[in-house]
């Protein structure tokens, strides 16, 4: 998946993706237990973990980092389980169904801020059990100009 890695916009996305790939070893995705919190510690405030219960892919938000309030507002869990929002439920289900990572960026509220997101499947035996998410809100000075050109 080197092509996917080259599409990531921020160092944090690349770092988490690299940790995910290493944890997967030769599997299509790693299990949740393959991750060491120590390896991704600085990103914890910006992570979410959505678990799927049963065959219908009904999501249950297991973790939302404290930094996600800066990205989504007071209730990140509610936003993550809504449809029609980039990187939220529609994307999370697509990651679970396709068993591949997805990433993107979307402009926030007509400002010069962009929400950059990454969704990574976690599971065993080819079955996605959770989707790990990274969401960051960045201003124009932090995001590469070409990233803004893509979403504006």
Sine and cosine of phi, psi and omega as CSV:
sin_phi,cos_phi,sin_psi,cos_psi,sin_omega,cos_omega
0.00,0.00,0.56,0.83,0.03,-1.00
-0.87,0.50,-0.53,0.85,0.01,-1.00
-0.89,0.45,-0.67,0.74,0.03,-1.00
-0.88,0.48,-0.71,0.71,-0.02,-1.00
-0.85,0.53,-0.62,0.79,-0.03,-1.00
-0.94,0.35,-0.25,0.97,0.01,-1.00
-1.00,0.03,-0.16,0.99,-0.03,-1.00
-0.96,0.29,0.63,-0.77,-0.16,-0.99
-1.00,-0.03,-0.56,0.83,-0.14,-0.99
-0.87,-0.49,0.43,-0.90,0.03,-1.00
-0.85,0.53,-0.61,0.80,0.00,-1.00
-0.89,0.46,-0.64,0.77,0.05,-1.00
-0.90,0.44,-0.73,0.69,-0.02,-1.00
-0.88,0.47,-0.69,0.73,0.01,-1.00
-0.87,0.50,-0.77,0.64,-0.02,-1.00
-0.90,0.43,-0.66,0.76,0.04,-1.00
-0.88,0.48,-0.69,0.73,0.02,-1.00
-0.89,0.45,-0.67,0.75,0.05,-1.00
-0.89,0.47,-0.67,0.75,0.02,-1.00
-0.88,0.48,-0.72,0.70,0.00,-1.00
-0.89,0.45,-0.69,0.73,0.01,-1.00
-0.90,0.44,-0.67,0.74,0.00,-1.00
-0.91,0.41,-0.48,0.88,-0.02,-1.00
-0.96,0.28,-0.32,0.95,-0.11,-0.99
0.74,0.67,-0.90,-0.44,-0.03,-1.00
-0.97,-0.22,0.23,0.97,0.04,-1.00
-1.00,0.02,0.22,-0.97,0.04,-1.00
-0.96,0.26,-0.37,0.93,0.05,-1.00
-0.38,-0.93,0.45,-0.89,0.06,-1.00
-1.00,0.09,0.27,-0.96,0.15,-0.99
-1.00,0.05,0.27,-0.96,0.02,-1.00
-0.87,0.49,-0.61,0.80,-0.04,-1.00
-0.94,0.34,-0.24,0.97,0.00,-1.00
-0.97,0.24,-0.24,0.97,-0.01,-1.00
-1.00,0.05,0.64,-0.76,0.14,-0.99
-0.97,-0.23,0.81,-0.59,0.02,-1.00
-0.84,0.55,-0.56,0.83,0.01,-1.00
-0.87,0.50,-0.56,0.83,-0.05,-1.00
-0.95,0.32,-0.46,0.89,-0.07,-1.00
-0.87,-0.50,0.26,0.97,-0.07,-1.00
-0.72,0.70,-0.77,0.63,-0.04,-1.00
-0.89,0.45,-0.34,0.94,-0.02,-1.00
-1.00,-0.02,-0.17,0.99,-0.09,-1.00
-0.77,0.64,-0.65,0.76,-0.01,-1.00
-0.89,0.46,-0.31,0.95,-0.09,-1.00
-0.94,-0.35,0.21,0.98,-0.05,-1.00
-0.98,-0.20,0.47,-0.88,0.16,-0.99
-0.74,-0.67,0.41,-0.91,0.06,-1.00
-0.70,-0.72,0.89,-0.46,0.00,-1.00
-0.93,-0.37,0.79,-0.61,-0.04,-1.00
-0.96,-0.29,0.54,-0.84,0.02,-1.00
-0.95,-0.32,0.73,-0.69,-0.03,-1.00
-0.93,-0.37,0.88,-0.47,0.08,-1.00
0.98,0.20,-0.10,-1.00,-0.10,-1.00
-0.97,0.24,-0.36,0.93,-0.12,-0.99
-1.00,0.07,0.09,1.00,0.00,-1.00
0.82,0.57,0.66,0.75,0.09,-1.00
-0.98,0.19,0.84,-0.54,-0.15,-0.99
-0.99,0.11,0.49,-0.87,0.15,-0.99
-0.70,-0.71,0.87,-0.50,-0.01,-1.00
-0.97,0.23,0.88,-0.47,-0.03,-1.00
-1.00,-0.09,-0.48,0.88,-0.08,-1.00
-0.51,-0.86,0.73,-0.68,0.22,-0.98
-0.71,-0.71,0.87,-0.50,0.00,-1.00
-0.92,0.40,0.43,-0.90,-0.05,-1.00
-0.89,0.46,-0.46,0.89,0.01,-1.00
-0.95,0.32,-0.27,0.96,-0.01,-1.00
-0.94,0.33,-0.31,0.95,0.09,-1.00
-0.90,0.43,-0.55,0.84,0.05,-1.00
-0.94,0.35,-0.44,0.90,-0.03,-1.00
-1.00,0.02,-0.73,0.68,-0.14,-0.99
-0.95,-0.31,-0.24,0.97,-0.11,-0.99
0.98,-0.21,-0.30,-0.95,-0.15,-0.99
-0.91,0.42,-0.44,0.90,-0.08,-1.00
-0.77,-0.64,0.98,0.19,-0.01,-1.00
-0.85,0.52,-0.57,0.82,-0.01,-1.00
-0.86,0.51,-0.64,0.77,0.00,-1.00
-0.90,0.43,-0.69,0.73,-0.01,-1.00
-0.91,0.42,-0.67,0.74,-0.03,-1.00
-0.89,0.45,-0.42,0.91,-0.04,-1.00
-0.98,-0.21,0.21,0.98,0.08,-1.00
-1.00,-0.07,0.48,-0.88,0.08,-1.00
-1.00,-0.05,0.31,-0.95,0.06,-1.00
0.99,0.16,0.14,0.99,0.03,-1.00
-0.89,-0.46,0.81,-0.59,-0.03,-1.00
-0.81,0.58,0.76,-0.64,0.03,-1.00
0.99,0.11,-0.08,1.00,-0.04,-1.00
-1.00,-0.08,-0.58,-0.81,-0.21,-0.98
-0.81,0.59,-0.70,0.72,0.00,-1.00
-0.86,0.51,-0.71,0.71,0.00,-1.00
-0.93,0.37,-0.68,0.73,-0.01,-1.00
-0.87,0.49,-0.68,0.73,0.06,-1.00
-0.91,0.42,-0.63,0.78,0.02,-1.00
-0.89,0.45,-0.65,0.76,0.05,-1.00
-0.89,0.46,-0.69,0.72,-0.01,-1.00
-0.91,0.42,-0.65,0.76,-0.01,-1.00
-0.95,0.31,-0.69,0.72,-0.06,-1.00
-0.99,0.10,-0.32,0.95,0.00,-1.00
0.88,0.48,0.60,0.80,0.02,-1.00
-0.71,-0.70,0.42,-0.91,0.07,-1.00
-0.96,0.28,0.42,-0.91,0.07,-1.00
-0.64,-0.77,0.47,-0.88,0.00,-1.00
-0.53,-0.85,0.33,-0.94,0.04,-1.00
-0.12,-0.99,-0.06,-1.00,0.02,-1.00
-0.53,-0.85,0.56,-0.83,0.00,-1.00
-0.57,-0.82,0.64,-0.77,0.02,-1.00
-0.94,0.33,0.62,-0.79,0.00,-1.00
-0.98,-0.19,0.84,-0.55,0.21,-0.98
0.70,0.71,0.69,0.73,0.06,-1.00
0.89,0.46,0.27,0.96,-0.01,-1.00
-0.99,-0.14,-0.12,-0.99,0.09,-1.00
-1.00,-0.08,0.39,0.92,0.05,-1.00
-0.98,-0.22,0.57,-0.82,-0.01,-1.00
-0.80,-0.60,0.68,-0.74,0.15,-0.99
-1.00,-0.08,0.87,-0.49,0.02,-1.00
-0.96,-0.27,0.78,-0.63,-0.08,-1.00
-0.76,-0.65,0.38,-0.93,0.04,-1.00
-0.60,-0.80,0.71,-0.71,0.05,-1.00
-0.81,-0.58,0.79,-0.62,-0.06,-1.00
-0.81,-0.59,0.79,-0.62,0.02,-1.00
-0.97,0.24,0.58,-0.81,0.09,-1.00
-0.79,-0.62,0.66,-0.75,0.03,-1.00
0.08,-1.00,-0.14,-0.99,-0.02,-1.00
-0.69,-0.73,0.47,-0.88,0.08,-1.00
0.79,0.61,0.61,0.79,0.04,-1.00
0.97,0.25,0.13,0.99,-0.02,-1.00
-0.94,-0.35,0.84,-0.54,0.02,-1.00
-0.97,0.24,0.83,-0.56,0.02,-1.00
-0.96,-0.27,-0.54,0.84,0.02,-1.00
-0.60,-0.80,0.33,-0.94,0.14,-0.99
-0.82,-0.57,0.84,-0.54,0.02,-1.00
-1.00,0.00,0.76,-0.65,-0.03,-1.00
-0.86,-0.51,0.54,-0.84,0.12,-0.99
-0.80,-0.61,0.81,-0.59,0.03,-1.00
-0.76,-0.66,0.79,-0.62,0.03,-1.00
-0.76,-0.65,0.62,-0.78,0.10,-1.00
-0.96,-0.29,0.86,-0.51,-0.06,-1.00
-0.81,-0.59,0.53,-0.85,0.04,-1.00
-1.00,-0.07,0.18,-0.98,-0.07,-1.00
-0.81,0.59,-0.56,0.83,-0.02,-1.00
-0.96,0.28,-0.33,0.94,-0.05,-1.00
-1.00,-0.08,-0.61,0.79,-0.05,-1.00
-1.00,0.08,0.55,-0.83,0.07,-1.00
-0.89,0.46,0.58,-0.81,-0.03,-1.00
-0.84,0.54,-0.64,0.77,-0.03,-1.00
-0.91,0.42,-0.45,0.89,0.05,-1.00
-0.93,0.36,-0.66,0.75,0.05,-1.00
-0.90,0.43,-0.64,0.77,0.01,-1.00
-0.87,0.50,-0.53,0.85,0.00,-1.00
-0.94,0.35,-0.60,0.80,-0.12,-0.99
-0.98,-0.20,-0.27,0.96,-0.03,-1.00
-1.00,0.00,0.00,0.00,0.00,0.00
